[in-house]
Amino acid sequence: MPGSAYSSVSAGDLAGRTARLMAYVLLAVVLMTLDFRGRHVERARALAFSLAEPIFLVVESPFRFAVSLRDNVRDYQVLLAERDQLERALRESEARQLLLGELVEENAEMRELLDASLRLDSRFLTAELRNIDLNPYSHRVFINRGLRHGVRPGLAVIESAGVVGQVDQVATRSATVILLSDPDHALPVRVQRTGLRTIGYGSGRIDELRLTDLPMNVDLEPGDVLVTSGLGGRFPAGLPVAEVAEVQRPSGEAFAVAKARPLARLGSIRQLLVIELEAPGPLPGVVPVAGDDAVDEISEDEP
């Protein structure tokens, strides 16, 4: 048609194009028929996907690595938090166990002190160790009882195993106790087996008392038990003091000497008894004890 886009196309070219179009349509029909029967296109698509899969994996790997790293960091933080929580719970359990063990031990000591007090026909006052003297040449401890509780200088101090020492200095709410092992302390003692009376001196060592100026033929052997003689009016007679560890009779000397181990746990005491002989009246906070009578509870520390 004149003026149209096909006006410049010759009849031969139009026929050729039409023939090619029909050939393409026929080829498409043939390929569709073959693909419907043999699934060739689907196989080709699967092959192309298999060939392209490594490329997809390479492209996707950084993202997968980032996600995995994020999850690992999050899991690590969760594990750290759980570990810290378990450690705190373990420390709390250990602390509770230590406190429980301390209470059990303190209860056992209090029972031993009660048994010791029942054996005394005296007035007694329970006390607790509060501090120790840091002077290496002085064996003294501080207790939580003082003048307001009826404590006076010179009163005897014991624990469940034996004699500890005696009250030295007294304040309103506390007092100083000089131990048997102090070099300035001397205690009249008696050998339980033979009845021999002598003096036990502190040696400056927590585990040793000295017996000096003994006769060379003294009847004293290792294992003999020393008890208080009752002389001096400070200690009741018969309280266990120490056990003889060694007797020395040096040649050429006029006297024999002996060493004894204190029976009281001087290095680990915590609960003590302050006792008084034949006091004129009951002291504040002091409980009288008579034979097998029941013992009333000691009042708690005042603030």
C-alpha positions as CSV (number, residue, x, y, z in Angstrom):
1,M,0.0,0.0,0.0
2,P,1.3,3.4,-0.9
3,G,2.6,5.4,2.1
4,S,2.8,2.4,4.5
5,A,5.8,0.8,6.0
6,Y,5.6,-2.1,3.7
7,S,5.5,0.1,0.5
8,S,9.3,-0.1,0.2
9,V,9.4,-3.9,0.7
10,S,9.2,-6.0,-2.5
11,A,6.9,-8.9,-2.9
12,G,9.8,-11.3,-2.9
13,D,11.1,-10.1,0.4
14,L,7.6,-10.3,2.0
15,A,7.2,-13.9,0.8
16,G,10.6,-14.8,2.2
17,R,9.8,-13.4,5.6
18,T,6.5,-15.2,5.6
19,A,8.2,-18.4,4.8
20,R,10.8,-18.0,7.6
21,L,8.0,-17.2,10.0
22,M,6.2,-20.3,9.1
23,A,9.4,-22.3,9.4
24,Y,10.0,-20.9,12.9
25,V,6.4,-21.7,13.9
26,L,6.8,-25.2,12.6
27,L,10.2,-25.6,14.4
28,A,8.6,-24.4,17.6
29,V,5.8,-26.9,17.3
30,V,8.3,-29.7,16.6
31,L,10.4,-28.7,19.6
32,M,7.4,-28.5,21.8
33,T,6.3,-31.9,20.7
34,L,9.8,-33.3,21.3
35,D,10.1,-31.6,24.7
36,F,6.6,-32.9,25.7
37,R,7.7,-36.5,24.9
38,G,11.4,-36.5,25.8
39,R,11.6,-33.7,28.5
40,H,14.7,-32.3,26.8
41,V,14.2,-28.7,28.0
42,E,13.7,-29.8,31.6
43,R,16.9,-31.8,31.4
44,A,18.8,-28.9,29.9
45,R,17.4,-26.7,32.7
46,A,18.6,-29.1,35.3
47,L,22.0,-29.3,33.7
48,A,22.3,-25.5,33.6
49,F,21.2,-25.3,37.3
50,S,23.9,-27.9,38.2
51,L,26.5,-25.9,36.4
52,A,25.4,-22.6,38.0
53,E,25.0,-24.0,41.5
54,P,28.7,-23.5,42.5
55,I,28.4,-19.9,41.5
56,F,25.3,-19.5,43.7
57,L,27.1,-21.1,46.6
58,V,30.2,-18.9,46.2
59,V,28.0,-15.8,46.1
60,E,25.9,-17.0,49.1
61,S,28.8,-18.2,51.3
62,P,29.7,-14.7,52.8
63,F,26.1,-14.2,53.9
64,R,25.9,-17.7,55.3
65,F,29.2,-17.2,57.1
66,A,28.0,-13.9,58.6
67,V,24.8,-15.5,59.8
68,S,26.7,-18.4,61.3
69,L,29.2,-16.1,63.0
70,R,26.3,-14.1,64.5
71,D,24.6,-17.2,65.8
72,N,27.9,-18.5,67.3
73,V,28.6,-15.2,69.0
74,R,25.1,-15.1,70.4
75,D,25.4,-18.7,71.6
76,Y,28.8,-18.0,73.1
77,Q,27.5,-15.0,75.0
78,V,24.6,-17.1,76.3
79,L,27.0,-19.8,77.5
80,L,29.2,-17.2,79.2
81,A,26.2,-15.8,81.0
82,E,25.1,-19.3,82.1
83,R,28.7,-20.1,83.2
84,D,28.8,-16.9,85.3
85,Q,25.4,-17.6,86.8
86,L,26.5,-21.2,87.7
87,E,29.8,-19.9,89.2
88,R,27.9,-17.4,91.3
89,A,25.6,-20.1,92.5
90,L,28.5,-22.4,93.3
91,R,30.3,-19.6,95.3
92,E,27.1,-18.9,97.2
93,S,26.7,-22.6,98.0
94,E,30.3,-22.9,99.1
95,A,29.9,-19.8,101.3
96,R,26.7,-21.2,102.8
97,Q,28.5,-24.5,103.5
98,L,31.4,-22.7,105.2
99,L,29.0,-20.8,107.3
100,L,27.1,-24.0,108.2
101,G,30.4,-25.7,109.1
102,E,31.4,-22.7,111.3
103,L,28.0,-22.9,113.1
104,V,28.3,-26.6,113.6
105,E,31.9,-26.2,115.0
106,E,30.8,-23.3,117.2
107,N,27.8,-25.3,118.5
108,A,30.2,-28.2,119.4
109,E,32.5,-25.8,121.3
110,M,29.5,-24.4,123.2
111,R,28.4,-27.9,124.1
112,E,31.9,-28.7,125.4
113,L,32.0,-25.5,127.4
114,L,28.6,-26.4,128.9
115,D,29.9,-29.8,129.9
116,A,33.0,-28.1,131.4
117,S,30.9,-25.6,133.4
118,L,28.7,-28.4,134.8
119,R,31.8,-29.9,136.3
120,L,32.6,-26.7,138.2
121,D,31.0,-25.8,141.5
122,S,31.6,-22.1,140.8
123,R,30.1,-19.1,139.0
124,F,31.0,-18.8,135.4
125,L,30.6,-16.4,132.5
126,T,30.8,-17.4,128.8
127,A,33.0,-15.1,126.7
128,E,34.0,-15.0,123.1
129,L,37.5,-14.3,121.6
130,R,37.4,-11.0,119.8
131,N,41.1,-10.2,119.0
132,I,44.7,-11.2,119.7
133,D,47.7,-9.2,120.8
134,L,50.0,-8.8,117.8
135,N,53.0,-8.4,120.0
136,P,55.1,-11.5,119.3
137,Y,56.6,-11.5,122.8
138,S,53.2,-11.3,124.5
139,H,50.6,-14.1,124.5
140,R,47.4,-12.2,125.2
141,V,43.9,-12.3,123.8
142,F,40.9,-10.0,124.1
143,I,37.4,-11.2,125.0
144,N,34.0,-9.5,124.7
145,R,33.3,-9.3,128.5
146,G,34.3,-6.5,130.8
147,L,33.4,-4.7,134.0
148,R,29.8,-4.3,133.2
149,H,29.6,-8.1,133.0
150,G,31.3,-8.7,136.4
151,V,34.8,-9.5,135.0
152,R,37.7,-8.6,137.3
153,P,41.5,-8.9,137.0
154,G,42.8,-12.2,138.2
155,L,39.7,-14.4,137.3
156,A,40.5,-17.7,135.8
157,V,39.8,-18.4,132.2
158,I,39.3,-22.0,130.8
159,E,38.0,-23.8,127.8
160,S,36.6,-27.3,127.4
161,A,40.0,-28.9,127.2
162,G,41.7,-27.1,130.1
163,V,43.1,-23.9,131.6
164,V,43.7,-21.1,129.2
165,G,45.0,-18.3,131.5
166,Q,43.6,-15.5,133.6
167,V,42.1,-12.0,133.2
168,D,44.8,-9.4,133.1
169,Q,43.3,-6.0,132.3
170,V,39.6,-5.1,132.2
171,A,37.7,-2.4,130.4
172,T,34.0,-1.6,130.4
173,R,33.0,-4.0,127.7
174,S,36.1,-6.1,127.1
175,A,39.1,-7.6,128.9
176,T,42.6,-8.9,128.2
177,V,43.4,-12.5,129.0
178,I,47.0,-13.5,129.6
179,L,47.6,-17.1,128.3
180,L,49.5,-19.8,130.1
181,S,52.3,-19.7,127.5
182,D,53.1,-16.0,128.1
183,P,56.6,-15.6,129.5
184,D,55.2,-13.4,132.4
185,H,52.6,-16.0,133.5
186,A,53.1,-18.6,136.3
187,L,50.6,-21.1,137.5
188,P,50.7,-23.3,140.6
189,V,50.1,-26.9,139.4
190,R,50.1,-30.4,140.8
191,V,51.2,-33.7,139.2
192,Q,48.0,-35.7,139.2
193,R,49.8,-39.1,139.6
194,T,52.1,-38.2,142.5
195,G,50.6,-35.1,144.0
196,L,53.8,-33.1,143.6
197,R,53.2,-29.4,143.7
198,T,55.3,-27.0,141.5
199,I,55.0,-23.9,139.3
200,G,54.3,-24.0,135.5
201,Y,55.9,-21.0,133.7
202,G,55.1,-19.7,130.3
203,S,57.9,-20.3,127.8
204,G,56.9,-17.8,125.1
205,R,55.8,-20.7,122.9
206,I,52.1,-21.5,122.4
207,D,52.7,-25.3,122.8
208,E,55.1,-25.3,125.8
209,L,55.2,-24.8,129.5
210,R,58.3,-25.0,131.7
211,L,58.7,-26.6,135.1
212,T,62.0,-25.5,136.7
213,D,63.8,-26.0,139.9
214,L,62.6,-29.6,140.3
215,P,64.6,-32.0,142.5
216,M,67.0,-34.3,140.5
217,N,65.2,-37.3,141.9
218,V,61.7,-36.0,141.2
219,D,59.1,-38.7,140.3
220,L,58.0,-37.2,137.0
221,E,57.6,-38.9,133.7
222,P,56.4,-38.0,130.2
223,G,52.7,-38.4,130.0
224,D,52.0,-37.2,133.5
225,V,49.1,-34.8,133.7
226,L,49.4,-31.5,135.5
227,V,46.3,-30.0,137.1
228,T,45.7,-26.8,139.1
229,S,46.7,-27.1,142.7
230,G,44.2,-24.5,144.0
231,L,47.0,-22.5,145.7
232,G,46.7,-18.8,145.4
233,G,42.9,-18.7,145.3
234,R,42.7,-17.9,141.6
235,F,41.9,-21.3,140.0
236,P,39.8,-24.2,141.3
237,A,41.8,-27.2,142.2
238,G,41.9,-30.1,139.8
239,L,41.5,-28.3,136.4
240,P,43.6,-29.9,133.7
241,V,46.5,-27.8,132.6
242,A,49.2,-29.7,130.6
243,E,50.8,-33.0,129.9
244,V,54.5,-33.6,130.6
245,A,56.4,-34.0,127.3
246,E,60.0,-34.2,128.5
247,V,62.0,-34.4,131.7
248,Q,65.7,-33.3,131.6
249,R,68.2,-34.0,134.4
250,P,71.4,-32.3,133.1
251,S,74.6,-33.6,134.7
252,G,76.3,-31.1,136.9
253,E,73.2,-29.1,137.5
254,A,71.4,-28.9,140.9
255,F,67.8,-29.1,139.6
256,A,65.9,-31.0,136.9
257,V,63.7,-29.2,134.4
258,A,60.6,-30.4,132.4
259,K,58.6,-29.3,129.4
260,A,54.8,-29.8,129.2
261,R,52.2,-29.3,126.4
262,P,49.1,-27.2,127.4
263,L,45.9,-29.2,127.0
264,A,43.9,-26.1,126.1
265,R,43.8,-25.2,122.4
266,L,45.6,-21.9,122.9
267,G,46.1,-21.3,119.2
268,S,42.5,-21.9,118.1
269,I,40.2,-21.0,121.0
270,R,37.1,-19.0,120.3
271,Q,34.7,-19.7,123.2
272,L,35.9,-19.3,126.8
273,L,34.6,-19.5,130.4
274,V,35.5,-16.9,133.0
275,I,35.1,-18.5,136.4
276,E,35.1,-17.1,140.0
277,L,35.6,-18.8,143.3
278,E,33.2,-18.0,146.2
279,A,32.0,-14.7,145.0
280,P,29.8,-12.8,147.5
281,G,26.9,-12.5,145.2
282,P,25.8,-13.2,141.6
283,L,27.6,-11.1,139.0
284,P,25.7,-9.4,136.2
285,G,25.4,-12.0,133.3
286,V,26.9,-14.7,135.5
287,V,25.0,-18.0,136.0
288,P,25.4,-20.0,139.2
289,V,26.1,-23.7,138.6
290,A,25.5,-26.4,141.2
291,G,26.3,-30.1,140.5
292,D,23.9,-31.5,137.9
293,D,21.4,-28.8,138.0
294,A,20.3,-27.3,134.7
295,V,22.1,-24.3,133.5
296,D,20.2,-21.2,132.4
297,E,21.0,-19.5,129.1
298,I,23.6,-16.7,129.1
299,S,22.2,-13.3,128.0
300,E,23.2,-12.1,124.6
301,D,25.9,-9.4,124.1
302,E,24.6,-5.9,124.7
303,P,25.3,-3.4,121.9
